[in-house]
Every structure is written in structure tokens, then in C-alpha cells.
């Protein structure tokens, strides 16, 4: 792993953490997870298993620490690792096609659905859903809006980051395209 790439991944996770903290929670303490969007961008920029695993663990721990969901630490870690590995596998299969903003936005939306499903499933099994809320109710109230918000955030942020990276000597999938 290149030190410059590690710094860029840390910046992405840091920006995601700030966005995660600034966005207010709703729907039984849940909130859209912009750290997830930044993790997806990191995986698109650094499509190797090592970087993906590092991004997923880091994002999961920080999401868990900052989670407003009761007992959300462990479900966040499990969710991010599973989602990160599945997202990486899809990006690896699609290679250069995944670098297109429209394709990336669809992948981010699908990844957010997977993430929300894994998180709610793990939370339900490990700590229970808050207030006796039903899985479907939380999915509709929190995950589906997060899908839209994450896709919109990706459409705005990814082109900016790719344009900036093309001007630098960072070794990413964007600079090699």
C-alpha cells in the first residue's frame, strides 16, 4: 500500500465521518450513512482487496462509534465489511465500466440497499430493533431515503474527486483510466 493512497483513503473516511456527524438522525435514531458513500468512492479509486478491507473495517468502526442507533457498534462493523467485500467483487467484475458516474451511482444505490439490509438484519439479531419497530418500517423510513441521498452525494462528489486526482500523481484506478 502506498502512503499517499492511505492518506487519500483516510481523507475520504474523515470527510465521510464529518458528514455522518453533521446529518441529523431520524427514524428510530438512524441516519443516512455518508461514510458509506465515501467508502464506495474509496473502493472505486483503489479496487484491491487490501484497500477495500482496510476501508471497510475503518468505516465500520467509525460508523459504529458515532452511531445513534442503540447497540449499533457491532452491526455497523459487520455491515461495512460485508458490503465492502460485495461492492469490491462487483467493481472488480465490472472494471472500467464501474468508473462511469451513472454506473457508479447505480452501484452505490445497490450497495446502500445491501448495507441497510445487512445492518438491520444484524441489529435485529444481535440487539433488537428499537421501540419494537418492524424491519420493513425501518427499511422504508431510513434505508430507501439513504439510497437516494447516497446516490445523489456520489453523483456530486465522485466527478470532483476524479477531476482532482487526474491532476495529481496519485496511483488510483481513475488516474490509470
Secondary structure, DSSP 8 states (H G I E B T S, - for coil): --HHHHHHHHHHHHHHHHHHHHS--BTTTB---HHHHHHHHHHHHS-SHHHHHHHHHHHHHHHHHH--STTHHHHHHHHHHHHHHHHHHHHHHHGGGGGSHHHHHHHHHHHHHHHHHHHHHHHHHHT--GGG--HHHHIIIIIHHHHHHHHHHHHHHHHHHHHHHHTS----HHHH-
